[in-house]
Amino acid sequence: MVRIKERYLLVNILYPDALKDVKPNEPDLAVLHKPTTNDLTPQAILRAIREQVRILFGDYGSGLIERNLLVKYLSNATSTFILRVHREQYRLVWAALTFMDDLPIKNGQTCTFRVVHVGGTMRKVETAAIRRHKALKLAVEKQMAGKESDVLDTLFGSSGSVQRMQGVVLDADDDDESAGEGDEEEDEDDG
């Protein structure tokens, strides 16, 4: 029996326009990563992604992702969701997310969908989500305490930092169809 290989995409919803109206005592990171409205549902996300894939890749792209795209987890409090897609099509979905620029709800806010981790198992992606949330919480607390913290260094990692918070590393072997059984543990991570 052949195992179906899938990829899980951890996606953050960021609100860069909210940085224009930041109060002096409010941390930039907290504003950028603010909670999403409860009107956002997994079905709305799927409809928006499918529509964006249709716009970018036509009927071919729509046919590829029609039956194999699923929102496994959505947290409006942390503005995070996890998508499951077949391994061969995850780049189509990633491209569609990159071009989406507002929430897929009525009168949706301008936002950015950022893929921050791609993994072969749900467990690895959940671990990455927890690790990222803890790091973000520490960075916000550090910024609230008055310590100088550059938002860009926190988001993208500074040259002196041990742990980089953002950025996805791609592995050249990711699309190799002849990968062995150990492929399930293969992950693309941010550091």
Secondary structure, 3 states (H helix, E strand, C coil): CCCCCEEEEEEEEECHHHHHHCCCCCCHHHHHCCCCCCCCCHHHHHHHHHHHHHHHHHHHHHHHHCCCCEEEEEECCCCEEEEEEEHHHHHHHHHHHHHCCECCCCCCCECEEEEEEEECCHHHHHHHHHHHHHHHHHHHHHHHCCCCCCHHHHHHCCCCCCCCCCCCCCCHHHHCCCCCHHHHHCEECCC
